[in-house]
Amino acid sequence: MSTLIISEKNKAAQAIAEALGTVKVIKENKINVYSIPSKNIFVIPLRGHLLEYRNTDQYKDWKNPPPREIIVDQHAIKKVPINYAGTYIKVLKDYAKIAQKCIIGTDADIEGVNIGLFDALPYIKRVKPDIKVSQLWLSSLQKEEVVRKYQNLISPKFNWGASGEARAVIDAIIGFSATRELTNTLKPLLTAYKVGFTSIGRVQTSLLYLIYKREKEIKDFEPEPYFIIEAILIHKKGTITAQHDLNPFSKENGLKAKLIYEKIKNETIAYIIDNSKKVNKRPPPSPLNTSKALVLLTRNLKISADIALKAMNSLYLNKIITYPRTESDIYKSNFDHSTLLKKFMNHSQCGSYTRQLIAKNRIIPISKGKKDEGDHPPITPLESLELTDKRFENELQQKVYNILSRHYLALFGEDALEAKQELRLQIKEENFKARVVSLIKEGYLEIAPFLKPHYSAEIQISGTSLPIKEINLEKKMTKPPPRYQDPSLLKLMEKNHLGTKSTRPQIIRILQNRKLIYRKKYQYIITDLGQFLIESLIKVWLPFLEPNFTRMVEEKLNLIVTGVKSMDEVIKEVKTLFLNLFDKFLANKKNLENEVKDRIKMKPLNAFSSQRKPASTSSPCPFCQKSPMEFINLKTKRFLVCVDQNCKKYLSLPKKGRLILLKSQCRICGFNIFKVSLRKNNKSFIYYLCPKCWNEGLNEKNGKGFCSACENFKIMNDKCVEK
C-alpha cells in the first residue's frame, strides 16, 4: 500500500521524508520526489498555491460586461492553474495512480490547509476518488516531531481550508470589480500621469485609508506654544533635571511662567521636601505568537514585517525554530521545556544564564500569554546554535534567531527589580519634582537586554538640599503624532482586524509595490497617488474604506473555521453586503468623474511621485505672517519659499553642508532654526543659523544669524535657550 504525502515546499518535503526513513530522490522534470522505499512513501513538494482565481473569458474586457456583474454573476471568476503549476499537477496525478493513502502535510495554517485540500487534493481525487485522506499537523520539522505526528495523524481540517477558499473568492470578487470600476472612472487622470490602473482591495485599501488619516493629522496639525521651567541640579553622581509642578504652562499661562522664572532664575539651592523610593518588580515577558514576534523583530532590527516573517520562515524550514505562524502565546502544560533548556547549557553566550535557570529549577515560563488556539506552540527555538553556525543562511537569520532564543530563555528568568525614586523640592517657594527609574537587579534582562527600558543612575543625596547648576525657561511647540513604523503599523492592523497574522506583512508590501505608500527611515508615508485615491474615495465610498467592513468579513471567515457557517453561506452574505456598497459608489460616481476633470485642469506637479513632499516650517513666513515656508533642497540650489501663492517670498540658505530643518525657533525672531553639518579637512563641523536673521545679516553684511555668535542665546540639544 503506497502513501502519498503532500508538502508545501521542497525543504519541508525533504525534512519530512528524512525523518521517516532512508530517502531516495526521484527527479520528475525538475521536481524532487522523496521516496522512502522501506515504507512505500512518496513525499511530493509543491511551490505554494497551484491555483488562483481569475476572470472568465467573458470578463476579459474591463468595461463590458460592467464590473458590477463580477459581483452578481457566479460564472464571472474561475479557479485556474498558475503558470508554473502544470508540472506539479502532472506529478500529483501520476503518483495518485499508485497510492491508496494521501496525507496532507502542507503548512499547518489556514493557507497551507487550503493549498493541500483545495488546490492539490482535487487533482489526486480525479485519479483516485476513493483515496483515504488524513493530515500531518506539524509545529516543527524536527525528526521527533515529524515521527510523533505521523504516528498520530488527524482528520483533514476542511473547515480551515474552506475559510481560506472563501477568503480567496471574496477578495477576488471585491478586488476585480472595485479595481476595474475605479480604474475606469479615474482613467483620464491615470492616463495623464502614465499610470495603468489603480489597485483596490478590502484590506489594503482600508489600511491605506488609516495611513492617510495619520498623514492628514500630521499635515493639519497646528503647533501650539507652551513653556516649561527646568532646574538642573547637582548630586554626587552627576546632574538631574527637576520639573516645575505646573509644567507644561500653556500659551495662556506663558506670562505666569516668565514671572516664576524671573523670581527664581538666580537661586543656587533647591531644598528637598521629600525623597521617596519604591522598588517594583518587572516580570519576564510572555511567549511569542506571530504578531508579538513581528513587533519585537521589526522594532529591534529595524526591518520590515515582510522581511522578518521571511527570516522566521527560513529558520523554520531549516529546523531551527517552531512554526512561525501561530496565534498561540500560551504553552501547553506538557511542553518539554526542560530538554530544550538543557541544549543551551553549553552555549558560549547563554550557557551561564541557562545553567542558573536549571540549578534553580526554573523550567516553566513565569508569565502567560492570552491565547491558546491549539494550532501550534508559541514561536520557540529548537536548537542551541552559535551565531557562527553554518545552518544560518545569512546575517539576518543570525540576528533573528538571537532575539528569538534570548526571548525564550527570558521567559524563565527572575523578575527584574527597578527603583522608582521621586524627589519633591522647593526653590524659593516654587515646587519642583524629579523622578528617576534605576535598575537594581537585571533578572531576565541579563539575557534579553533588548527588552530593557531606559534607566537612569540612582540619585545619591546627602543632606537636605541640592546645588542648582542652572534654571531654564524654554518655549516649546506641541508636536504632531508620529508616522507609522512597522511595529505600530502591525499593532494598528491587529487592532482593526485588518488581515491575519500571516497576511499583514504581505498587505504592507502590496501597498508599497502599487506605489501607494513608501518606507523611508523606517516610517511609512503615503504617496501622492495614494493620497489622491483615498481623498477621492472618502467623498463617495467611505463605508468601504472604514475598517468595519473588512473586520466584519474576517469575523465571518472565522465562523467557517469553527463550523458555524458554510463557505457558500459566508460568500453569499459578503457579496450581498459588498453589492450594496458598490451600488452606493455607482450612485456617487458622477461626482468623482467631475472631480477628475477638475483635477486634470489643475495640472498638478508630479502628482504621483512617491517622494516625500518638501518639509515645511512650523513658523509662519516672516513676510506675510500667514503661511509656512517650504524647504526646497535641490542639487544646485537650496532655499525657503512661502507656500502662499500671493506671497511667494523666499529666504536664501547656505550652499554647502547638510541642512536639517529643526522645530526649534529663534528666540529673537521666532523663525525656525537650521542645523548645518559639513566636513572640512577630514573633520566634521556643526553650526546653527536662523534663516531670517541670516538673510538680514547678508544684506547688512554684519554676520547676523549665526547662532554661535548670538550674545543672549545659545543652542543646547538643538534648541535655542537663554545663556
JODADA-V555754 format. One record per residue. N is the residue number from 1. RES is the residue in three letters. OMEGA is omega in whole degrees, -180 to 180 (* if undefined). Layout:
[[N RES OMEGA] [N RES OMEGA]]
//
This chain:
[[1 MET -178] [2 SER 179] [3 THR 179] [4 LEU 176] [5 ILE -179] [6 ILE 178] [7 SER -175] [8 GLU -177] [9 LYS -176] [10 ASN -179] [11 LYS 179] [12 ALA 179] [13 ALA 180] [14 GLN -179] [15 ALA 179] [16 ILE -178] [17 ALA -178] [18 GLU 178] [19 ALA -174] [20 LEU 179] [21 GLY 178] [22 THR -169] [23 VAL 170] [24 LYS -178] [25 VAL 178] [26 ILE 179] [27 LYS 178] [28 GLU 179] [29 ASN 178] [30 LYS 175] [31 ILE 176] [32 ASN 171] [33 VAL -176] [34 TYR -178] [35 SER 173] [36 ILE -173] [37 PRO -176] [38 SER -179] [39 LYS 180] [40 ASN 180] [41 ILE 175] [42 PHE 179] [43 VAL -177] [44 ILE 177] [45 PRO 171] [46 LEU 180] [47 ARG -173] [48 GLY -179] [49 HIS 173] [50 LEU -173] [51 LEU 175] [52 GLU 179] [53 TYR 176] [54 ARG 173] [55 ASN 176] [56 THR -176] [57 ASP -179] [58 GLN -175] [59 TYR 178] [60 LYS 177] [61 ASP -175] [62 TRP -178] [63 LYS -176] [64 ASN -5] [65 PRO 180] [66 PRO -179] [67 PRO 179] [68 ARG -177] [69 GLU 179] [70 ILE -179] [71 ILE -172] [72 VAL -178] [73 ASP -178] [74 GLN 178] [75 HIS -177] [76 ALA 179] [77 ILE 177] [78 LYS 180] [79 LYS -175] [80 VAL 178] [81 PRO 172] [82 ILE -171] [83 ASN -177] [84 TYR -167] [85 ALA -173] [86 GLY -178] [87 THR 180] [88 TYR 180] [89 ILE 179] [90 LYS 180] [91 VAL 178] [92 LEU -179] [93 LYS -178] [94 ASP -177] [95 TYR 175] [96 ALA -179] [97 LYS -176] [98 ILE -175] [99 ALA 175] [100 GLN 180] [101 LYS 176] [102 CYS 178] [103 ILE 177] [104 ILE -179] [105 GLY 178] [106 THR -177] [107 ASP -172] [108 ALA 172] [109 ASP -174] [110 ILE -179] [111 GLU 179] [112 GLY 178] [113 VAL 179] [114 ASN 178] [115 ILE -177] [116 GLY -173] [117 LEU -175] [118 PHE 175] [119 ASP -172] [120 ALA -173] [121 LEU 180] [122 PRO 179] [123 TYR 178] [124 ILE -178] [125 LYS 175] [126 ARG -180] [127 VAL -176] [128 LYS -175] [129 PRO -174] [130 ASP -179] [131 ILE 179] [132 LYS -174] [133 VAL 174] [134 SER -175] [135 GLN 177] [136 LEU -171] [137 TRP -172] [138 LEU 172] [139 SER 173] [140 SER -180] [141 LEU 177] [142 GLN -173] [143 LYS -177] [144 GLU 180] [145 GLU -179] [146 VAL -179] [147 VAL -178] [148 ARG -179] [149 LYS 176] [150 TYR 179] [151 GLN -180] [152 ASN -179] [153 LEU -179] [154 ILE 175] [155 SER -179] [156 PRO -180] [157 LYS -176] [158 PHE 178] [159 ASN 178] [160 TRP 180] [161 GLY 180] [162 ALA 176] [163 SER 177] [164 GLY 179] [165 GLU 178] [166 ALA 178] [167 ARG -179] [168 ALA -180] [169 VAL -178] [170 ILE -178] [171 ASP 177] [172 ALA -179] [173 ILE -179] [174 ILE -177] [175 GLY -178] [176 PHE -176] [177 SER -177] [178 ALA 180] [179 THR 180] [180 ARG -177] [181 GLU 180] [182 LEU 180] [183 THR 179] [184 ASN -178] [185 THR -177] [186 LEU -171] [187 LYS -179] [188 PRO -179] [189 LEU 179] [190 LEU 179] [191 THR -179] [192 ALA -179] [193 TYR 172] [194 LYS 175] [195 VAL -174] [196 GLY -179] [197 PHE 175] [198 THR -173] [199 SER -180] [200 ILE 176] [201 GLY -173] [202 ARG -179] [203 VAL -175] [204 GLN -178] [205 THR 175] [206 SER 178] [207 LEU 178] [208 LEU 178] [209 TYR 180] [210 LEU 176] [211 ILE 177] [212 TYR -179] [213 LYS 178] [214 ARG 180] [215 GLU 179] [216 LYS 175] [217 GLU -179] [218 ILE -177] [219 LYS -176] [220 ASP -176] [221 PHE 178] [222 GLU -178] [223 PRO 177] [224 GLU 178] [225 PRO 171] [226 TYR -174] [227 PHE 173] [228 ILE 175] [229 ILE -179] [230 GLU 175] [231 ALA 177] [232 ILE -174] [233 LEU -177] [234 ILE 173] [235 HIS -170] [236 LYS -175] [237 LYS 178] [238 GLY -179] [239 THR 177] [240 ILE -180] [241 THR 177] [242 ALA -178] [243 GLN 174] [244 HIS -177] [245 ASP -176] [246 LEU 176] [247 ASN -7] [248 PRO 175] [249 PHE 179] [250 SER 179] [251 LYS -179] [252 GLU -179] [253 ASN -180] [254 GLY -180] [255 LEU 179] [256 LYS 179] [257 ALA -179] [258 LYS 179] [259 LEU 178] [260 ILE -180] [261 TYR 180] [262 GLU -178] [263 LYS -170] [264 ILE -169] [265 LYS -178] [266 ASN -180] [267 GLU -177] [268 THR -177] [269 ILE 171] [270 ALA -176] [271 TYR -177] [272 ILE 178] [273 ILE -179] [274 ASP 177] [275 ASN -176] [276 SER -178] [277 LYS -179] [278 LYS 179] [279 VAL 180] [280 ASN 173] [281 LYS 175] [282 ARG -173] [283 PRO 178] [284 PRO 180] [285 PRO 173] [286 SER -178] [287 PRO -173] [288 LEU 161] [289 ASN -175] [290 THR -176] [291 SER -179] [292 LYS 179] [293 ALA 180] [294 LEU 178] [295 VAL -180] [296 LEU -176] [297 LEU -179] [298 THR -180] [299 ARG -173] [300 ASN -178] [301 LEU 180] [302 LYS 177] [303 ILE 179] [304 SER 180] [305 ALA 180] [306 ASP 180] [307 ILE 180] [308 ALA -179] [309 LEU 177] [310 LYS 179] [311 ALA 178] [312 MET 180] [313 ASN 177] [314 SER 177] [315 LEU 177] [316 TYR -179] [317 LEU 178] [318 ASN 174] [319 LYS -176] [320 ILE 177] [321 ILE 176] [322 THR -177] [323 TYR -171] [324 PRO 179] [325 ARG -177] [326 THR 175] [327 GLU -171] [328 SER 171] [329 ASP 174] [330 ILE 176] [331 TYR 173] [332 LYS -174] [333 SER -177] [334 ASN 179] [335 PHE -174] [336 ASP 178] [337 HIS -174] [338 SER -180] [339 THR -179] [340 LEU -180] [341 LEU -179] [342 LYS 178] [343 LYS -176] [344 PHE -174] [345 MET -178] [346 ASN 179] [347 HIS -174] [348 SER -177] [349 GLN -174] [350 CYS -173] [351 GLY -177] [352 SER 179] [353 TYR -177] [354 THR 179] [355 ARG 177] [356 GLN 178] [357 LEU -177] [358 ILE 179] [359 ALA -180] [360 LYS 179] [361 ASN 177] [362 ARG -173] [363 ILE 176] [364 ILE 180] [365 PRO -176] [366 ILE -177] [367 SER 178] [368 LYS 176] [369 GLY -176] [370 LYS -173] [371 LYS 166] [372 ASP -176] [373 GLU 179] [374 GLY -179] [375 ASP -177] [376 HIS 171] [377 PRO 171] [378 PRO -178] [379 ILE -169] [380 THR 173] [381 PRO -179] [382 LEU -179] [383 GLU 173] [384 SER -174] [385 LEU 168] [386 GLU -176] [387 LEU 177] [388 THR -177] [389 ASP -176] [390 LYS 178] [391 ARG 173] [392 PHE -177] [393 GLU -179] [394 ASN -177] [395 GLU -180] [396 LEU 178] [397 GLN 177] [398 GLN -177] [399 LYS 179] [400 VAL 179] [401 TYR -178] [402 ASN 180] [403 ILE -178] [404 LEU -178] [405 SER 178] [406 ARG 177] [407 HIS 179] [408 TYR -180] [409 LEU 179] [410 ALA -179] [411 LEU -174] [412 PHE -173] [413 GLY 177] [414 GLU 177] [415 ASP 167] [416 ALA 178] [417 LEU 180] [418 GLU 180] [419 ALA 175] [420 LYS -177] [421 GLN -180] [422 GLU 177] [423 LEU 171] [424 ARG -174] [425 LEU 173] [426 GLN 174] [427 ILE -179] [428 LYS 176] [429 GLU 175] [430 GLU -175] [431 ASN 177] [432 PHE 176] [433 LYS 177] [434 ALA 180] [435 ARG 179] [436 VAL 174] [437 VAL -179] [438 SER -178] [439 LEU 179] [440 ILE -178] [441 LYS -175] [442 GLU -176] [443 GLY -178] [444 TYR -180] [445 LEU 176] [446 GLU -177] [447 ILE -177] [448 ALA -177] [449 PRO 180] [450 PHE 176] [451 LEU -174] [452 LYS 173] [453 PRO 179] [454 HIS 177] [455 TYR 176] [456 SER 177] [457 ALA 179] [458 GLU 180] [459 ILE 179] [460 GLN -175] [461 ILE 169] [462 SER -178] [463 GLY -174] [464 THR -180] [465 SER 177] [466 LEU 176] [467 PRO 178] [468 ILE 177] [469 LYS 178] [470 GLU 175] [471 ILE -176] [472 ASN 168] [473 LEU -178] [474 GLU 171] [475 LYS -180] [476 LYS 178] [477 MET 176] [478 THR -175] [479 LYS 177] [480 PRO 177] [481 PRO -178] [482 PRO 172] [483 ARG -179] [484 TYR 167] [485 GLN -175] [486 ASP -180] [487 PRO -177] [488 SER 179] [489 LEU 177] [490 LEU 178] [491 LYS 178] [492 LEU -179] [493 MET 179] [494 GLU -180] [495 LYS -176] [496 ASN 178] [497 HIS 178] [498 LEU -180] [499 GLY 179] [500 THR 179] [501 LYS -176] [502 SER -173] [503 THR -175] [504 ARG 177] [505 PRO -180] [506 GLN -180] [507 ILE 177] [508 ILE -179] [509 ARG 179] [510 ILE 179] [511 LEU 177] [512 GLN -179] [513 ASN -180] [514 ARG 179] [515 LYS 177] [516 LEU 172] [517 ILE 172] [518 TYR -176] [519 ARG -180] [520 LYS -178] [521 LYS 176] [522 TYR -179] [523 GLN 176] [524 TYR -175] [525 ILE 179] [526 ILE 178] [527 THR 178] [528 ASP 177] [529 LEU 179] [530 GLY 180] [531 GLN 179] [532 PHE -179] [533 LEU -178] [534 ILE 180] [535 GLU 177] [536 SER -176] [537 LEU -180] [538 ILE -175] [539 LYS -173] [540 VAL -172] [541 TRP -177] [542 LEU -180] [543 PRO 178] [544 PHE -178] [545 LEU -178] [546 GLU -178] [547 PRO -177] [548 ASN -178] [549 PHE -178] [550 THR 175] [551 ARG 179] [552 MET 179] [553 VAL 180] [554 GLU 179] [555 GLU 179] [556 LYS 177] [557 LEU 177] [558 ASN 178] [559 LEU 175] [560 ILE -180] [561 VAL -177] [562 THR 177] [563 GLY -180] [564 VAL 179] [565 LYS 179] [566 SER 178] [567 MET -177] [568 ASP 179] [569 GLU -177] [570 VAL 179] [571 ILE -180] [572 LYS -179] [573 GLU -178] [574 VAL 178] [575 LYS 179] [576 THR 179] [577 LEU -178] [578 PHE 178] [579 LEU 177] [580 ASN 177] [581 LEU -178] [582 PHE -180] [583 ASP 175] [584 LYS 176] [585 PHE -179] [586 LEU 180] [587 ALA -179] [588 ASN -173] [589 LYS -177] [590 LYS 180] [591 ASN 180] [592 LEU 179] [593 GLU 178] [594 ASN 179] [595 GLU 178] [596 VAL 179] [597 LYS 179] [598 ASP -178] [599 ARG 179] [600 ILE 180] [601 LYS -179] [602 MET -178] [603 LYS -179] [604 PRO -180] [605 LEU 171] [606 ASN -170] [607 ALA -176] [608 PHE 176] [609 SER 176] [610 SER -180] [611 GLN -179] [612 ARG 177] [613 LYS 180] [614 PRO 177] [615 ALA -180] [616 SER 177] [617 THR 174] [618 SER 177] [619 SER 179] [620 PRO 176] [621 CYS -178] [622 PRO -179] [623 PHE -178] [624 CYS 180] [625 GLN -178] [626 LYS -172] [627 SER 175] [628 PRO 175] [629 MET 178] [630 GLU 179] [631 PHE 179] [632 ILE -174] [633 ASN -178] [634 LEU -179] [635 LYS -174] [636 THR -178] [637 LYS -180] [638 ARG -178] [639 PHE 172] [640 LEU 180] [641 VAL 179] [642 CYS -178] [643 VAL 179] [644 ASP -178] [645 GLN -179] [646 ASN -180] [647 CYS 177] [648 LYS 176] [649 LYS -178] [650 TYR 175] [651 LEU 178] [652 SER 176] [653 LEU 180] [654 PRO -178] [655 LYS -176] [656 LYS 178] [657 GLY 178] [658 ARG -176] [659 LEU 177] [660 ILE 179] [661 LEU -179] [662 LEU 175] [663 LYS -178] [664 SER -175] [665 GLN 177] [666 CYS -178] [667 ARG 180] [668 ILE -174] [669 CYS 178] [670 GLY -179] [671 PHE -179] [672 ASN -180] [673 ILE 174] [674 PHE 171] [675 LYS -177] [676 VAL 178] [677 SER 178] [678 LEU 179] [679 ARG 178] [680 LYS -177] [681 ASN 179] [682 ASN 176] [683 LYS -180] [684 SER 178] [685 PHE 176] [686 ILE 172] [687 TYR -176] [688 TYR 175] [689 LEU 173] [690 CYS -176] [691 PRO -179] [692 LYS 180] [693 CYS -178] [694 TRP 177] [695 ASN 175] [696 GLU 178] [697 GLY 177] [698 LEU -179] [699 ASN -178] [700 GLU -179] [701 LYS -179] [702 ASN 176] [703 GLY -180] [704 LYS 175] [705 GLY 176] [706 PHE -173] [707 CYS -180] [708 SER -179] [709 ALA -177] [710 CYS -176] [711 GLU -170] [712 ASN -175] [713 PHE 179] [714 LYS 178] [715 ILE 178] [716 MET -178] [717 ASN 179] [718 ASP -180] [719 LYS 178] [720 CYS -179] [721 VAL -179] [722 GLU 179] [723 LYS *]]
//
